[in-house]
Amino acid sequence: MGRRAGRGRRMIRDQSSEFRVQEEDKKVLDVSAAQRRAADPGSSVWVGASAGSGKTKVLADRVTRLLLDGVRPEKILCLTFTRAAAAEMSIRLTQRLSRWAICADSELDKDLDDLLGKPPESSMRDRARRLLASVLSCPGGMRLMTIHAFAQEVLRRFPIEAGLSPTFAVMEEVEAQALWHDAQSDLLQELAQHKDDPAALAFARLVRTMGEGTIGDIVQEVRGQMPRLRLAMEQASGLATLLGRVRTCLELEPDDTAALFCRAAVREGAFDRAGLLHAARVIAEKGTKSFKEPAQAILNWLEKDEDTRAESIDDYAGAFLTDKGKIRKDFANKPLLEKEPVIGETMEAEAHRILRLMERRASCEVADETAATLTLGLRMVQSYETAKTRRAALDFDDLIEKANAVLARSDSAAWVLYKLDGGIDHMLVDEAQDTNPAQWQIVKTLATEFFQGQSARDDVERSLFVVGDEKQSIYSFLKADPRVFDEMRGYFEELIHAAEKPFHRAALTVSFRSAPAVLRAVDAVFAADAVRRGVSQEPVAHQAFRGEGAGRVEVWPLFIPPEEERKSKRQSTPIDWTLPLGYETAHNPSAALAAAIAGQVKRWVAAGETIYDRTLKVERPMTYGDIMVLVGKRGAFVPQLVSALKKIDVAVSGVDRMHLTQQLAVMDLIALLQFTLLPQDDLTLATVLRSPLIGMSEEELMRLAIGRGKKSLWERVREAASFAAVHAYLRDVMMRAEAMTPLALLMSVLSAPCPADAISGRRAMAARLGADAEDPMDELLNVAEAFSARHAPSLQAFLHWLMESEAEIKREMEAAGGRVRITTVHGSKGLEAAVVILPDTADVPSRKRLPKIIWDDEALVPFYVPREPANARLRAIRDRVYDRQMEEHRRLLYVALTRAADRLYVGGFAKDALKEDSPSWYNIVSRSLLPLHQADVVVDGGAVMVPEIVLADYGVQSSERRVQGSIQDSAFSIQEKEMELPLWLFTPPAAEPLPPRPLVPSRPSAMEEEPPTLSPQDGRFARGRIIHRLLQSMPDVDGAQREAVAQKYLANPQHGLAKDVQAEIAAEVLRLIDDPAFAPLFGAGSRAEVPIIGLSGDRLIAGQVDRLALVGGEVWIVDYKTNRPPPSDAANIPRAYRAQMDAYRTVLAAIYPAHPIRCFLLWTHAARLMEL
């Protein structure tokens, strides 16, 4: 067993102790001088501060030095990116000034010497002691605030100039989202009554090609683009002109349409009919099979009339273009083309003509969809703005927008700036790389006044201090852009020099956080120009301030499925649409990595691994609170890791964000509140009865529900003597709901006894759901309190508001609390940990997730582009958008790597081996660190995760290393023997018993295959789903309208059905529904798509019955089958279908023990009902 890494190790140095001390002293002097120069208030400074370089200290030092120079606290404005950063600044400053007020003179002199770089005079010492009183007496306190808070302050001071009510309120995100959804709903109801409204026409245009959820996402994106859209419409003098520019950029005339282009392309004379006929006939006769089919398609198209040619232009285009819209590589076999080259020339010319047609038609679609998107989106935003105006409310974006408007208004800007400018002499901007253009405009407007015009007073020193790091600009979704950061640097540098005021740039590259090994790894990763592009304009180079505490970086193996499984998946293409009857294999790379990380974390702590404590300045045993796991996104891996850690009793803080309404405890409480509003809702009441508050078993609920006839479940509870206590409890909650606010009701439910617990409902919840239920319950109370503060105390309104707001709770991860922290890289900004694990490094941003609205930056014109465009100009724009996304992807990597202080571990999981050219973090890190791999570093022989690459500040086995070992090493080796972990902890668990989850009835354990069918494999299941949907809904439609409704549904372009197929399906479905033989199936006593769950033997079954009917005293189960052709008789029914229906029969027999269960298959193609 190899020696464990990191046990009390020190860096191996060849220098003598004396030389080492001299070098450390020199480093301290250099770093202190650089920080003092940046904090010098006599000059405006633009600071580029790398991760861990102490920018918060420099910021606090500059504020302190301004105060020491006699600047009054109210004359200083410090803008931060987050409230937490503002609070940290305030705490640091207050703690320093509080200590100065009472500390000994010698201690104060030392602090001032360190701050100023020279011994202080007695007057400076006296001034320093009085600073705390000066700050505390400042009216309203010092201005250490976020830019949103400052904008709100401006609007509070000048509401009339901003056109606002003096009593305006600022909505939190939850409330704003709820109001947005309400505004959407109100507008859609209005548009339903005014179908000629342009927004209604736009909605109808969009709904033809996208679903409801997509439309919601699109209008949300329009809302997020409003600052830029307003600017674009202002430049274009309105939306109509802007849409005209869209068409101009796409080289379209105002009257151009896709239909006109198609018409022009299919007219006689528009194509070489003779040449195409000759080419297609020769290829169809002499070409190989793969070329004959396209040739025949060409011949068929040429035989059609003009109208039919226009309708089938896509089929014709398929003979020349690939599925991706590219011209086919070959149109005939090579010998044939060599013999008759004119064939190839003719086909190539026609292919280019068709390609131009497709591009122009696609351009028309982009123009039309852009117009519809902006028309509907802007109307949605207008509806939202109206709703906010009625409430005298602003959201966070409004604060910035309206503050900018006040500062820019020609009739009031001078007055506002005079009043503000008279109160601000020094501005400091923190995390400037995360400031978006609208926020920069506020800074620019205010700071420009410092250095030009009458505000640039010679009698008052004024300064601007900006600190940021382009490498850490990761909030593009908030419109932050490192290019704007660079533009503002150039703007202010030129402005301040023109005013003949001092200005300089400062670079802070010495890291106080990370050990040398971590920084060497970071520099190596970003050494290549391709990786550094978009991250930093200068070479990435860090210096480590630390001389104590050993660092370590490891790259773990990539977790992928076994080769045989990956091979079988690769061989499964083209997609097999046959009925899946087997189980998925248990090889889950993400779950396996989660389990391995959990085991490794457990081993580190149990075995006494050490980290360097920079506060105590000693090495100490690692705790769970020293470990932070960073992921790129909150996917399935996060709950897998949390579960894996909890299984082996590793303390974990859980996820950093919580969707409140998706938490089990909250869902149970919401169900209880919904029950009080509508006791007759059987499903909601059943949920309440099964909840931890009541704890009714499945058997008890079944006894209560079965055989109640037309009575509601609530009536049964009220009548059943055995459930008197449950009835009394629910009745009491209903009475309290009529008299209490939502907050008071929830508090009483959680604090009062319930049927499941004689002490309190909260205790019942925790007993059933675990300690993790505590946080969601507390957050629900907080949300209810926030609602009560702003709204009338209506329970129904509260529930509507809660569900519409999609409340997401953000947890602060700064305090570890002895638990492993798990957060995203975005959420880790400003955090650090001794040990950082990056497990989610194999993914690469997908082009499918690019913004749907993209911009031509030069023309300032938007385009709605939801997919890869055919237009070359749009492709170039979309490529630029993707390049910027990849640049941020690499900046995120920088942020992730630099969170580590002592140890950094990089791992990953994927469905297949990564391609060598994949720009994933895993590939970038592995490729960069492989040349630096230290093969002689000692690796723990019993480690769960054995690294492939190691960088370390220690671990070389030599006589020198053994001599330098401390007593602490020996102590830990003894502890290691005493705490040897059992073998089972590191042994993979046995396979789970079948089934690992509820079985779908159509997927039992048998491995039979479906019989072959004549249906096209790529469309059979799509056709089946459409028929199922019609059979579900059409029986409820009036008989006279069924045909029209069916035709309208089938004509939806989303289905992609040809007209003959539409007619065939409609006839098939209507024939079944109207057939008297099937009347019991579709009559009043039947139900469609009935969900069932229960046991079939020892297996848990969960599924959905296509049609359930009570016929006489019998229960009929009917399952639709769309196979073509169907079997001739029951004896030929596949075993898979028999097993499926047997599972249905068994489950329903337990639900209806007094009724015979009959099972049927309805073969839709032949209109044949077959009993099993």
TAHUUR-V964916 format. One record per backbone hydrogen bond with DSSP energy under -0.5 kcal/mol. CO is the residue of the C=O (numbers start at 1). NH is the residue of the N-H. E is the energy in kcal/mol with one decimal. If there is no record, write none. Layout:
{{CO/NH/E} {CO/NH/E}}
//
This chain:
{{4/7/-0.7} {6/8/-1.2} {6/610/-0.7} {9/550/-0.5} {11/13/-0.6} {16/20/-2.1} {17/21/-2.2} {18/22/-2.0} {19/23/-2.4} {20/24/-2.3} {21/25/-2.5} {22/26/-2.3} {23/27/-2.3} {24/28/-2.4} {25/29/-2.2} {26/30/-2.5} {27/31/-2.7} {28/32/-2.7} {29/33/-2.4} {30/34/-2.1} {31/35/-2.4} {32/36/-2.7} {33/37/-2.2} {34/38/-1.8} {35/39/-1.9} {36/40/-0.7} {37/40/-0.6} {40/43/-1.2} {44/504/-1.8} {45/47/-0.6} {45/466/-2.4} {46/506/-2.4} {47/49/-0.8} {47/468/-2.2} {48/50/-0.6} {48/508/-2.8} {50/53/-1.7} {52/512/-3.3} {52/513/-0.5} {54/58/-2.0} {55/59/-2.6} {56/60/-2.5} {57/61/-2.9} {58/62/-2.5} {59/63/-2.0} {60/64/-2.5} {61/65/-2.7} {62/66/-2.2} {63/67/-2.1} {64/68/-2.4} {65/69/-1.7} {66/71/-2.2} {67/70/-1.5} {72/75/-2.0} {73/76/-1.6} {73/143/-0.5} {75/425/-2.8} {75/426/-1.9} {76/143/-0.7} {77/79/-0.6} {77/428/-2.8} {78/145/-2.3} {79/430/-3.1} {80/147/-1.0} {82/86/-1.8} {83/87/-2.8} {84/88/-2.5} {85/89/-2.4} {86/90/-2.3} {87/91/-2.6} {88/92/-2.7} {89/93/-2.5} {90/94/-2.6} {91/95/-2.8} {92/96/-2.2} {93/97/-2.6} {94/98/-2.6} {95/99/-2.0} {96/100/-2.3} {97/101/-1.5} {98/102/-0.6} {99/102/-1.0} {99/103/-2.1} {104/108/-2.4} {105/109/-3.0} {106/110/-1.9} {107/111/-2.0} {108/112/-2.6} {109/113/-2.5} {110/114/-2.4} {111/115/-2.1} {112/116/-3.1} {113/117/-2.5} {121/125/-1.9} {122/126/-2.3} {123/127/-2.3} {124/128/-2.4} {125/129/-1.7} {126/130/-1.1} {127/131/-0.6} {128/131/-0.8} {130/134/-1.9} {131/135/-2.6} {132/136/-2.7} {133/137/-1.7} {135/138/-1.2} {138/141/-2.4} {142/144/-1.8} {143/78/-3.0} {143/145/-0.7} {145/80/-2.2} {146/150/-2.1} {147/151/-2.3} {148/152/-2.3} {149/153/-2.0} {150/154/-2.4} {151/155/-2.3} {152/156/-2.3} {153/157/-1.9} {154/158/-2.0} {158/162/-1.4} {159/163/-0.5} {159/164/-3.1} {160/163/-1.2} {165/168/-2.0} {169/171/-0.6} {169/394/-2.4} {172/176/-2.6} {173/177/-2.6} {174/178/-1.9} {175/179/-2.4} {176/180/-2.3} {177/181/-2.2} {178/182/-2.1} {179/183/-2.6} {180/184/-2.3} {181/185/-2.5} {182/186/-2.6} {183/187/-2.2} {184/188/-2.5} {185/189/-2.0} {186/190/-1.9} {187/191/-2.9} {188/192/-1.8} {189/193/-0.7} {190/193/-0.9} {190/194/-0.7} {191/194/-0.6} {194/197/-1.7} {197/201/-2.4} {198/202/-2.2} {199/203/-2.3} {200/204/-2.4} {201/205/-2.1} {202/206/-2.3} {203/207/-2.6} {204/208/-0.7} {206/209/-1.5} {206/210/-1.3} {211/215/-2.0} {212/216/-2.1} {213/217/-2.0} {214/218/-2.3} {215/219/-2.4} {216/220/-1.6} {217/221/-1.9} {218/222/-2.2} {219/223/-2.1} {220/224/-1.9} {221/225/-1.3} {223/226/-1.2} {225/229/-2.5} {226/230/-3.1} {227/231/-1.7} {228/232/-2.5} {229/233/-2.9} {230/234/-2.2} {231/235/-2.2} {232/236/-1.9} {233/237/-0.8} {233/238/-2.6} {238/242/-1.7} {239/243/-2.7} {240/244/-1.7} {241/245/-1.9} {242/246/-1.6} {243/247/-1.8} {244/248/-2.1} {245/249/-2.7} {246/250/-1.3} {247/252/-2.9} {248/251/-1.8} {253/256/-1.4} {257/261/-1.9} {258/262/-2.2} {259/263/-2.6} {260/264/-2.5} {261/265/-1.8} {262/266/-1.4} {263/267/-0.7} {267/270/-2.2} {271/269/-0.5} {271/273/-1.6} {272/276/-2.7} {273/277/-2.7} {274/278/-2.3} {275/279/-2.5} {276/280/-3.0} {277/281/-2.3} {278/282/-2.3} {279/283/-2.4} {280/284/-2.6} {281/285/-1.8} {282/286/-3.2} {283/287/-2.1} {288/291/-1.3} {288/292/-1.4} {289/293/-1.2} {291/295/-1.7} {292/296/-2.7} {293/297/-2.1} {294/298/-2.0} {295/299/-2.2} {296/300/-2.7} {297/301/-2.0} {298/302/-2.3} {299/303/-1.2} {301/304/-1.2} {305/309/-2.4} {306/310/-2.0} {307/311/-1.9} {308/312/-1.9} {310/313/-1.0} {312/316/-1.9} {313/317/-2.7} {314/318/-1.5} {316/319/-1.6} {317/320/-1.9} {317/321/-2.4} {320/328/-2.7} {322/325/-1.9} {326/322/-3.4} {333/336/-0.5} {333/337/-1.7} {334/338/-2.4} {335/339/-1.8} {336/340/-2.4} {340/343/-1.7} {340/344/-0.7} {341/345/-2.0} {342/346/-2.5} {343/347/-2.6} {344/348/-2.5} {345/349/-2.3} {346/350/-2.2} {347/351/-2.3} {348/352/-2.0} {349/353/-1.9} {350/354/-2.7} {351/355/-2.4} {352/356/-2.2} {353/357/-2.1} {354/358/-2.9} {355/359/-2.3} {356/360/-2.5} {357/361/-3.0} {358/362/-2.6} {359/363/-2.2} {360/364/-2.0} {361/365/-2.1} {362/366/-2.4} {363/367/-2.5} {364/368/-2.8} {365/369/-2.9} {366/370/-2.7} {367/371/-2.3} {368/372/-2.5} {369/373/-2.8} {370/374/-2.7} {371/375/-2.4} {372/376/-2.6} {373/377/-2.9} {374/378/-2.7} {375/379/-1.4} {376/380/-2.4} {377/381/-2.4} {378/382/-2.2} {379/383/-2.3} {380/384/-2.3} {381/385/-2.9} {382/386/-2.3} {383/387/-2.0} {384/388/-2.3} {385/389/-2.4} {386/390/-2.2} {387/391/-1.2} {388/392/-0.7} {388/393/-2.5} {389/392/-0.9} {392/169/-2.4} {394/171/-3.2} {395/399/-1.3} {396/400/-1.2} {397/401/-2.4} {398/402/-3.1} {399/403/-1.7} {400/404/-2.3} {401/405/-2.0} {402/406/-2.3} {403/407/-2.1} {404/408/-1.2} {405/409/-1.2} {409/412/-0.6} {409/413/-2.8} {412/416/-2.6} {413/417/-3.0} {414/418/-2.1} {415/419/-2.3} {416/420/-2.7} {417/421/-3.5} {418/422/-1.8} {420/423/-1.8} {420/424/-0.5} {421/424/-0.9} {425/463/-1.6} {426/77/-2.7} {427/465/-2.6} {428/79/-3.4} {429/467/-2.5} {431/434/-1.9} {432/435/-1.6} {435/481/-0.6} {436/440/-2.7} {437/441/-1.6} {438/442/-0.9} {439/442/-0.5} {439/443/-1.7} {440/444/-3.4} {441/445/-2.5} {442/446/-2.3} {443/447/-3.1} {444/448/-2.1} {445/449/-0.8} {446/449/-0.6} {447/450/-1.1} {447/451/-0.6} {448/451/-1.2} {448/452/-0.7} {452/455/-0.7} {453/456/-1.1} {455/457/-2.5} {457/460/-0.7} {463/427/-2.1} {464/45/-1.7} {465/429/-2.8} {466/47/-3.5} {467/432/-2.3} {468/49/-2.2} {469/472/-2.2} {470/473/-1.3} {472/474/-1.1} {475/478/-1.6} {475/480/-2.0} {476/479/-2.2} {479/437/-0.7} {481/484/-0.9} {481/485/-1.5} {482/486/-1.9} {483/487/-2.3} {484/488/-2.8} {485/489/-1.6} {486/490/-2.0} {487/491/-2.4} {488/492/-2.6} {489/493/-2.1} {490/494/-2.1} {491/495/-2.4} {492/496/-2.8} {493/497/-1.9} {494/498/-2.0} {495/499/-1.3} {496/501/-2.3} {497/500/-1.5} {502/44/-2.2} {504/46/-1.9} {506/48/-3.3} {507/509/-0.7} {508/50/-2.6} {509/511/-0.6} {509/543/-2.0} {510/512/-0.5} {511/545/-2.5} {511/546/-0.6} {515/519/-1.9} {516/520/-2.7} {517/521/-1.9} {518/522/-2.1} {519/523/-2.6} {520/524/-2.2} {521/525/-2.4} {522/526/-1.7} {524/527/-1.2} {528/532/-2.3} {529/533/-1.7} {532/535/-2.7} {532/536/-1.9} {539/541/-0.7} {543/511/-3.5} {543/545/-0.6} {551/953/-2.2} {552/904/-2.3} {553/951/-2.7} {554/556/-0.6} {554/906/-2.7} {555/948/-3.2} {555/949/-1.3} {557/908/-0.6} {558/560/-0.7} {559/910/-2.3} {562/565/-0.5} {562/566/-2.2} {563/567/-2.8} {564/568/-1.9} {565/569/-1.9} {566/570/-2.2} {567/571/-1.9} {569/572/-0.8} {570/573/-0.8} {575/577/-0.7} {586/588/-1.2} {587/589/-0.6} {588/592/-2.6} {589/593/-2.5} {590/594/-2.3} {591/595/-2.3} {592/596/-2.2} {593/597/-2.8} {594/598/-2.3} {595/599/-2.2} {596/600/-2.4} {597/601/-2.8} {598/602/-2.3} {599/603/-2.1} {600/604/-2.6} {601/605/-2.0} {602/606/-2.5} {603/607/-2.5} {604/609/-2.5} {605/608/-1.0} {609/622/-3.7} {611/613/-0.5} {611/620/-2.5} {612/614/-0.8} {613/617/-2.2} {613/618/-1.0} {618/613/-3.1} {620/611/-2.4} {623/626/-1.6} {624/627/-1.6} {626/835/-2.6} {627/821/-2.2} {628/630/-0.5} {628/837/-2.3} {629/823/-2.4} {630/839/-0.6} {630/840/-0.6} {631/825/-1.7} {633/635/-1.7} {635/638/-0.8} {635/639/-0.7} {636/640/-1.5} {637/641/-2.6} {638/642/-2.6} {639/643/-2.5} {640/644/-2.4} {641/645/-2.6} {642/646/-2.3} {643/647/-2.1} {644/648/-0.9} {645/648/-0.5} {645/650/-2.9} {646/649/-1.7} {649/651/-0.6} {651/820/-2.8} {654/822/-0.8} {656/811/-3.5} {658/660/-1.0} {658/809/-3.5} {659/662/-1.9} {660/663/-1.6} {663/667/-2.7} {664/668/-2.3} {665/669/-1.9} {666/670/-2.8} {667/671/-2.2} {668/672/-1.8} {669/673/-2.1} {670/674/-2.8} {671/675/-2.1} {672/676/-1.6} {673/677/-0.9} {674/678/-1.7} {678/681/-1.8} {680/682/-1.1} {681/685/-2.3} {682/686/-2.6} {683/687/-2.0} {684/688/-2.1} {685/689/-2.8} {686/690/-1.8} {687/691/-0.7} {688/691/-0.9} {689/696/-2.7} {691/694/-1.2} {691/695/-3.2} {693/756/-2.0} {697/701/-2.2} {698/702/-2.5} {699/703/-2.3} {700/704/-1.9} {701/705/-2.2} {702/706/-2.8} {705/708/-1.1} {708/711/-1.9} {712/716/-1.6} {713/717/-2.2} {714/718/-2.2} {715/719/-1.9} {716/720/-2.5} {720/723/-1.2} {721/724/-1.5} {723/727/-2.5} {724/728/-2.6} {725/729/-2.1} {726/730/-2.6} {727/731/-2.7} {728/732/-2.0} {729/733/-2.2} {730/734/-2.3} {731/735/-2.0} {732/736/-2.3} {733/737/-2.2} {734/738/-1.0} {735/739/-0.6} {736/739/-0.9} {736/740/-1.9} {741/745/-2.7} {742/746/-2.4} {743/747/-2.3} {744/748/-2.2} {745/749/-2.4} {746/750/-2.2} {747/751/-1.7} {748/752/-2.2} {749/761/-0.6} {750/762/-2.6} {752/761/-1.4} {754/757/-1.3} {757/754/-2.8} {760/764/-1.6} {761/765/-2.3} {762/766/-2.5} {763/767/-2.3} {764/768/-1.7} {765/769/-3.1} {766/770/-1.8} {770/773/-1.8} {771/774/-1.7} {772/776/-0.7} {773/777/-1.7} {774/778/-2.4} {775/779/-2.7} {776/780/-2.2} {777/781/-1.8} {778/782/-2.1} {779/783/-2.5} {780/784/-2.4} {781/785/-2.2} {782/786/-2.3} {783/787/-2.3} {784/788/-2.3} {785/789/-1.6} {786/790/-0.6} {787/790/-1.3} {787/791/-2.2} {792/794/-2.8} {794/798/-2.2} {795/799/-2.4} {796/800/-2.3} {797/801/-2.7} {798/802/-2.7} {799/803/-2.3} {800/804/-2.4} {801/805/-1.9} {802/806/-0.7} {802/807/-0.8} {807/660/-1.9} {807/661/-0.5} {808/810/-0.5} {809/658/-2.6} {809/811/-0.5} {814/816/-0.7} {816/819/-1.1} {820/653/-2.9} {821/629/-3.4} {823/631/-2.0} {824/828/-1.1} {826/829/-1.1} {828/831/-3.1} {833/901/-2.2} {834/902/-1.9} {834/903/-3.0} {835/628/-2.5} {836/905/-2.5} {837/630/-2.6} {837/839/-0.7} {838/907/-3.2} {839/841/-0.7} {841/922/-2.6} {843/921/-0.6} {846/849/-1.3} {847/850/-1.4} {852/854/-0.7} {852/865/-3.5} {854/863/-2.5} {855/857/-1.0} {856/860/-2.0} {856/861/-1.2} {861/856/-2.6} {863/854/-2.4} {863/865/-0.8} {871/875/-2.1} {872/876/-2.1} {873/877/-2.1} {874/878/-2.8} {875/879/-2.4} {876/880/-1.9} {877/881/-2.1} {878/882/-2.4} {879/883/-2.5} {880/884/-2.1} {881/885/-1.8} {882/886/-2.5} {883/887/-2.0} {884/888/-2.2} {885/889/-2.0} {886/890/-1.8} {887/891/-2.0} {888/892/-2.6} {889/893/-1.2} {890/894/-1.8} {891/895/-2.2} {892/896/-2.6} {893/897/-2.7} {894/898/-2.0} {896/899/-1.2} {897/900/-1.1} {899/833/-2.1} {901/515/-2.3} {902/552/-2.2} {903/836/-2.3} {904/554/-2.6} {905/838/-3.3} {905/907/-0.5} {906/556/-3.3} {907/841/-0.5} {908/559/-2.7} {915/918/-1.7} {920/924/-2.4} {921/925/-3.0} {922/926/-2.5} {923/927/-2.7} {924/928/-1.9} {925/929/-2.4} {926/930/-1.7} {929/932/-1.2} {930/933/-1.5} {933/935/-0.9} {934/937/-1.5} {936/957/-0.7} {940/943/-1.6} {944/946/-0.6} {945/947/-0.6} {946/557/-0.5} {949/555/-2.3} {950/934/-2.7} {951/553/-3.1} {953/12/-0.7} {955/938/-1.1} {956/958/-0.8} {958/962/-1.9} {959/963/-2.2} {960/964/-2.1} {961/965/-0.5} {962/965/-0.7} {966/969/-0.7} {966/970/-1.1} {967/971/-2.2} {968/972/-2.3} {969/973/-2.0} {970/974/-2.0} {971/975/-2.3} {972/976/-2.4} {973/977/-1.5} {974/978/-2.0} {975/979/-1.8} {977/980/-1.0} {982/985/-1.2} {983/986/-1.5} {984/987/-0.9} {999/1102/-3.1} {1000/1003/-3.0} {1016/1019/-1.5} {1016/1020/-1.6} {1019/1023/-2.6} {1020/1024/-2.4} {1021/1025/-2.5} {1022/1026/-1.9} {1023/1027/-2.2} {1024/1028/-2.6} {1025/1029/-2.4} {1026/1030/-2.1} {1027/1031/-2.7} {1028/1032/-1.6} {1029/1033/-1.7} {1030/1034/-3.1} {1033/1036/-1.5} {1034/1037/-1.9} {1038/1041/-1.7} {1038/1042/-0.9} {1041/1045/-2.5} {1042/1046/-2.8} {1043/1047/-2.4} {1044/1048/-2.2} {1045/1049/-2.3} {1046/1050/-2.6} {1047/1051/-1.5} {1049/1052/-1.2} {1052/1055/-1.9} {1052/1056/-0.6} {1053/1056/-0.6} {1058/1062/-2.4} {1059/1063/-2.3} {1060/1064/-2.1} {1061/1065/-2.5} {1062/1066/-2.5} {1063/1067/-2.3} {1064/1068/-2.1} {1065/1069/-2.6} {1066/1070/-2.6} {1067/1071/-2.1} {1068/1072/-1.4} {1069/1073/-2.3} {1070/1074/-2.3} {1071/1075/-0.8} {1075/1078/-1.7} {1076/1079/-1.4} {1078/1081/-1.0} {1078/1082/-1.1} {1079/1082/-0.6} {1079/1083/-0.7} {1083/1086/-1.4} {1085/1110/-1.7} {1087/1108/-2.7} {1089/1091/-0.6} {1090/1105/-3.1} {1092/1103/-2.6} {1094/1101/-3.7} {1095/1097/-0.5} {1096/1099/-1.4} {1099/1096/-2.9} {1099/1101/-0.5} {1100/999/-3.3} {1101/1094/-2.3} {1103/1092/-2.6} {1105/1090/-2.2} {1106/1089/-2.0} {1107/1118/-2.6} {1108/1087/-2.9} {1109/1111/-0.8} {1109/1116/-3.4} {1110/1112/-0.6} {1111/1114/-2.4} {1114/1111/-2.2} {1114/1116/-0.6} {1115/1158/-2.9} {1116/1109/-2.2} {1116/1118/-0.5} {1117/1160/-2.8} {1118/1107/-1.6} {1119/1162/-2.2} {1121/1164/-2.1} {1124/1014/-3.5} {1124/1015/-0.6} {1129/1132/-1.4} {1130/1133/-1.6} {1134/1137/-0.5} {1134/1138/-1.7} {1135/1139/-2.8} {1136/1140/-1.9} {1137/1141/-2.3} {1138/1142/-2.4} {1139/1143/-1.9} {1140/1144/-1.9} {1141/1145/-2.7} {1142/1146/-2.4} {1143/1147/-2.1} {1144/1148/-2.6} {1145/1149/-2.0} {1146/1150/-1.0} {1147/1150/-0.6} {1147/1151/-0.9} {1148/1152/-3.0} {1152/1155/-1.5} {1156/1115/-2.8} {1156/1158/-0.5} {1158/1117/-3.0} {1159/1172/-2.3} {1160/1119/-1.9} {1161/1163/-0.7} {1161/1170/-2.7} {1162/1121/-2.5} {1162/1164/-1.0} {1163/1167/-1.0} {1163/1168/-1.7} {1168/1163/-2.9} {1168/1170/-0.5} {1170/1161/-2.8}}
//
